[in-house]
Amino acid sequence: MQKLMYTRYERARIIGARALQISMGAPLLIKTQKIDPLEIAIDEYTQNMIPITVKRK
């Protein structure tokens, strides 16, 4: 699977949206001991586990 290159704005939006989901009680996609939603979302992003995509025109 090819990893897409996102701009820093897209990356921030993806991680921010996922952190919000986690803070609202969404299940985690990775095993971690961290409790901060932002740190968990960053870890999920670096492991390519976030099921969010970007549509470009």
N, C-alpha and C positions, 0 to 999 in steps of 0.2 A: 504494500500500500504506500503510495507516494504522499509524503507530508507536504501540505500546502504552506506557502509562505504568506503570512498575514502581515499587514502593516501594523505599526505600533498601536494605532487607534482601534483596529479590528481586534487585536490581541487584548487590549484593555477592555473592550466591550464584551468579548467572549468571557474573559475571566470575571469581570464584574457581574455579568448576568448569572454565571454559574455560582458565584459567591452568594448572590441574593437567593438563588434557589436553595442552596445549602442552609442558609440562615433561616429560611422558612420551613425547613424540615425535610427537604428532598433527601433520598438515600444517597450515600456516598458511593462512588464508583471505584474507589481504591481503599485499601486498608491503611490506616494511619493512626497515630497517637495524637495528632494535632487537633486542637479544638477551634482554632480561628478559621472561620469560613473562607477568608481570603487566601490564607496559606494553603488550605485544602484545595481550593480551586486552582491555585498556581501549580500545585503538585499534579493535579489531574491534567492540567494543560500540558505540562512538560512530559507526562507519560502518554499523551495523545489519547486520553480517555473521554474527553468532553464531547458529547454528541450534538454539538452546535456547529452549524456551517454558516458561511457568509455568501450571500448572493450578490454578485457584481453585475453591473449593467454592461 
